[in-house]
Amino acid sequence: MNNNIHPVLYTYFLILKDELGAEIVPRRKRHSDMCIEIIFYSDDLLVTTGRLNSLPEAEECGYWVICRRQTKRGHTIYKVHSVFQLFLSPVHPKKRRESIRFITPRTAL
């Protein structure tokens, strides 16, 4: 397993690799473990963008797995293939923020 990638994201990448021939695009600086750039080698594939997992799967792991085309200038093509971002987004960010607020004690001024 790659230690620089979130385990949930890496699991979905392995599924895409087995089913669609995905490959991680090497980049020097990866600021977050929740986003990677990938390409697909399958030519007959119409890559759909958006959420890749269902709501029950997302609630189970806590994240939506989202795929979209890379739009950053100079990083849209790699080895003559379009580059896609595969990243995680929290399923219920408001609930997560509320639970963190109730867990952390407030300090008196």
N, C-alpha and C positions, 0 to 999 in steps of 0.2 A: 504494500500500500504506500502511496505517496504521502509523506508527512506534511507537505505544504498545501494540501487540499483537504477541505472539510470532508469527513467520512461519508456523509449523505450525498454530497456532490460527486465524490469519487465513485460511489456505488452506481449512481445513475450514468456516469460517464462509461463505466465498464459495460453497462447494459447497451448503451449506444454504440460502443466499440464492437461488441459481439453482433448486434443486429444490423447496424448501418455502416460499419467501417469507419468509425470516428477516430480522430487522432488529436492529441493535445498539441497546440501550437506553442513552441518554446518561446518564452519571453524572459528577459533578464530580470525585471523587477515585477514581482507579484505582490501587490500591497495588501491583498485580502485573500484569505483562504476560502472565501465563499464565491469566487468567480474565476472561471478559466475560459480560455479561448480554444475552440476546437474547429476542425474542418471535417467534412464528410467526403469519403472517396467514392461513394456510390453515385454514378452519373444519372441513373434512372430515378433518383430519389427527389421527390418534391418535399423539401424540408419545411415542416410546419414550424412556425414560431409561436411562442406563447407558453402556457403552462404544460408541462409534460406529465405531471402526476395528477391523480384525481383528488377530490377533497378528502375522502377517508385516508388515503395514503399521506396527504400533506399534513393532516391533523395528527397522524400517528408519529411522523418524524419531526413535525413542527415547522416545516418549510415547504414553500412552493418551489419546484424546480422549473426554471424558466429558460427558454432558449430564444435568442434573437440575433439578428445580423449585427456584426461589428460595424460601427459607423465612424470610429476614430480615424482621422486622416492618416494614411500611410500604413494602416493595419487591417485594411479590408480584404486583402488578398494574400494568400500564402500558398506557394507551390501551385499556382494557377487555380486554386479553389477559394471559394468565398469563406470568410472567417465568421464564426458564430460565437457569441458569448453564451456560456452555460453558467447560470448563477442561482443562488438561493435567496428567497425573500420570505420573511416570517409570515405565517398563515394569519395570525391574529396579533398584529403589532400593538393595538390598543390594549388588549387583554394582557399582553406580556408586560407593557409599561405599567399597567395598574397593579399587577401582581408584584412587580419589583418595588413599586412605591410602598405597598403594604408590608413587604418583608424588611426593607431597610428602615432602621430606626431613625427618627428625626432628632437632630441635636438641638438642644435649647440654646437660645442666644443669650 
